Structures are given as C-alpha cells and as structure tokens.
C-alpha cells in the first residue's frame, strides 16, 4: 500500500502559537500545517530554537495552539493521551525504578494487571535489545541504553503515534549512529506513525519517508522532501550525498 493510500492519522491545520516573554509576545509557530499518514516516518528538520519542540508539545497535547486545529485519528487534541507516545532528548527515566519498572510504568498507571503489563514490557525490552537488563537501574546504564528504555516505555503503551524530540541529540556521535540504525530496525518491526524532530540533516535523510524543512522562528513549513531512497540507506551513497546537498542549499 502506498503512502497516499494509507489513512491520515495526524492533521495540523494553520497552527499559530505564541508565548508571553518579558519583552512582550514571542511567536514560535506561524500558520503551520501538516498531514501524516499511518506508519509514516516524518522528520521535522530545522535550525535550533526555530519552534520544533513547541510543535511536538502541541501534537502531544502539552500545549494548546492559539489558532488552528490538531486532529489525531480524527479527534481534536486537547490534552495528552495514550494514543501518543513521547520520547524526549533529556532522558527522563525514574531513577528509583528498574528497566522493567520504567517500561511498564504507563501500563501500571492505566491499571493493567501485573502479569499482562510485564509480558508487554518484556516484549519491548527485547525489541530494543535490553534483554538481561530488566532489573538494572538507570544509573547503571549508558546514555544509549537509557534512551532505549525511553523508546521501549513509549512503545509499551502501544500508541498510534510516536513523537520524538531530538532523542539522540545528547549522545556521542558513534552512539547516535548506532541508535539511528536501531530506531530504523524497531520502526520496521513495530510500525507506528513517527514525528521525529532533528537539526541533523544526515539523521533526517537516513530515517525519514518525508522531511519537513522548517523556517527560522516562528516555525512554518519552508519545503517538503519525499525521500525515495531504499532502506537501509548508506550515508556515503551518491544519492544520499546529492540529497544532503540539495536540502542544505
């Protein structure tokens, strides 16, 4: 099934968002519109401080737009919900809980029985390659392993949409490349609609079905690129390098 034939899962229409600052009103998002379809991997690519995180917060329901509308699975977004999983750049695990405790936390809060939630949590712990670390605490894990726990926790609630706000931005270069490969593998195994924020052009081209290039703040859509390169992608292939040059320009 082509992307065009899949149903629309996210619809953002003419979104505006501003915040009060000491100097007055600071507009962060201006007339932003986006459609994302089922199982599509979209990267929001733009310069630092352009409004990418605000867009993720709006789709997640942590913030509400001043104008415009956001629909997920046909329903207006008015607050956070279990159909949207979020992975942050700053790895926000509970330090007093084990890997298993962190991954099953959302299910526990939802009242899922212990046996069922631990079976589901184990499935996603295995998926992200952390089998054997179920009883480890976050302080004993590397940065990349902690981010895997965050991804497993978000997947464990089995959301329709994964919102990822520069999840690999704080990792060293080698770990970042490894996590990009792992995320692609996980996404191909457990398909979800993914909105992935990055300011790294290679990361966007490597991961995305579509790249939405954003303007400087206030964020609006500057250009869209459909990435037709076969997976897995090679960073040094002529096609990859040509696309990188085109987007950079």
Secondary structure as the mmCIF struct_conf table of DSSP 4:
data_model
#
loop_
_struct_conf.conf_type_id
_struct_conf.id
_struct_conf.beg_label_comp_id
_struct_conf.beg_label_asym_id
_struct_conf.beg_label_seq_id
_struct_conf.end_label_comp_id
_struct_conf.end_label_asym_id
_struct_conf.end_label_seq_id
HELX_RH_3T_P HELX_RH_3T_P1 UNK A 3 UNK A 5
BEND BEND1 UNK A 6 UNK A 6
HELX_LH_PP_P HELX_LH_PP_P1 UNK A 7 UNK A 7
STRN STRN1 UNK A 8 UNK A 21
TURN_TY1_P TURN_TY1_P1 UNK A 22 UNK A 23
STRN STRN2 UNK A 24 UNK A 37
TURN_TY1_P TURN_TY1_P2 UNK A 38 UNK A 39
STRN STRN3 UNK A 41 UNK A 45
TURN_TY1_P TURN_TY1_P3 UNK A 48 UNK A 49
BEND BEND2 UNK A 50 UNK A 51
HELX_RH_AL_P HELX_RH_AL_P1 UNK A 52 UNK A 60
TURN_TY1_P TURN_TY1_P4 UNK A 61 UNK A 61
BEND BEND3 UNK A 62 UNK A 63
BEND BEND4 UNK A 66 UNK A 66
STRN STRN4 UNK A 67 UNK A 72
TURN_TY1_P TURN_TY1_P5 UNK A 73 UNK A 74
STRN STRN5 UNK A 75 UNK A 76
BEND BEND5 UNK A 79 UNK A 79
TURN_TY1_P TURN_TY1_P6 UNK A 82 UNK A 83
STRN STRN6 UNK A 84 UNK A 87
BEND BEND6 UNK A 89 UNK A 90
TURN_TY1_P TURN_TY1_P7 UNK A 95 UNK A 96
BEND BEND7 UNK A 97 UNK A 97
STRN STRN7 UNK A 98 UNK A 98
HELX_RH_AL_P HELX_RH_AL_P2 UNK A 99 UNK A 103
TURN_TY1_P TURN_TY1_P8 UNK A 104 UNK A 104
HELX_RH_AL_P HELX_RH_AL_P3 UNK A 105 UNK A 109
TURN_TY1_P TURN_TY1_P9 UNK A 110 UNK A 111
HELX_RH_AL_P HELX_RH_AL_P4 UNK A 114 UNK A 127
TURN_TY1_P TURN_TY1_P10 UNK A 128 UNK A 129
TURN_TY1_P TURN_TY1_P11 UNK A 131 UNK A 132
TURN_TY1_P TURN_TY1_P12 UNK A 134 UNK A 135
STRN STRN8 UNK A 137 UNK A 137
HELX_RH_3T_P HELX_RH_3T_P2 UNK A 138 UNK A 140
BEND BEND8 UNK A 141 UNK A 141
HELX_RH_AL_P HELX_RH_AL_P5 UNK A 143 UNK A 156
TURN_TY1_P TURN_TY1_P13 UNK A 157 UNK A 158
BEND BEND9 UNK A 160 UNK A 160
STRN STRN9 UNK A 161 UNK A 165
BEND BEND10 UNK A 166 UNK A 166
TURN_TY1_P TURN_TY1_P14 UNK A 167 UNK A 170
BEND BEND11 UNK A 171 UNK A 171
HELX_RH_AL_P HELX_RH_AL_P6 UNK A 173 UNK A 189
BEND BEND12 UNK A 190 UNK A 190
STRN STRN10 UNK A 193 UNK A 198
BEND BEND13 UNK A 199 UNK A 199
HELX_RH_AL_P HELX_RH_AL_P7 UNK A 201 UNK A 207
BEND BEND14 UNK A 209 UNK A 209
STRN STRN11 UNK A 210 UNK A 214
HELX_LH_PP_P HELX_LH_PP_P2 UNK A 215 UNK A 215
BEND BEND15 UNK A 216 UNK A 218
STRN STRN12 UNK A 219 UNK A 219
STRN STRN13 UNK A 221 UNK A 226
HELX_LH_PP_P HELX_LH_PP_P3 UNK A 229 UNK A 230
BEND BEND16 UNK A 231 UNK A 232
HELX_LH_PP_P HELX_LH_PP_P4 UNK A 233 UNK A 233
TURN_TY1_P TURN_TY1_P15 UNK A 235 UNK A 236
BEND BEND17 UNK A 237 UNK A 237
HELX_RH_AL_P HELX_RH_AL_P8 UNK A 238 UNK A 248
#
